[in-house]
Amino acid sequence: MSTEQQTVEYAVLIVGDEAAYQSATPEKHAEVMGRHMEFARLLAERGHTVTAGAELTASTTARVLRDTGAGHTVTDGPFAEGAEQLGGFYTVRTSDLDDLVEVCKVLAVGGDAIEIRTPGGGGYGKPADE
């Protein structure tokens, strides 16, 4: 990684078919966990820093809060209907987005999608140390 580039914190969002994951065999779960271990190893090896991360519970356990204009409603969840749901996330601090994208390919298998973006209201690509 170049020391001339600014360090930025990125959210790495993992989106996939949660029904397929929930019905997977123990061997498939072990395979998925192995990919996450490989992801963490590669990030550390290549100079990226994981600052947070978690697997999320099933979307059916979510509570969704909406402003109706006349108040708020709370419903049981998911926010969006469909097979693909947000299943987990990492936050990663790095100065090399291109390499982060390469490492994220370890997770983007079997139909899962990985979305990488900067969090916060400071705009896209805001340096993490500002």
Secondary structure, DSSP 8 states (H G I E B T S, - for coil): --TTS--EEEEEEEEEEHHHHHT--HHHHHHHHHHHHHHHHHHHHTT-EEEEEEE---GGG-EEEEE-SSSEEEEES-SS-SSEEEEEEEEEEES-HHHHHHHHTTT--TT-EEEEE--STT-TT-BTT-
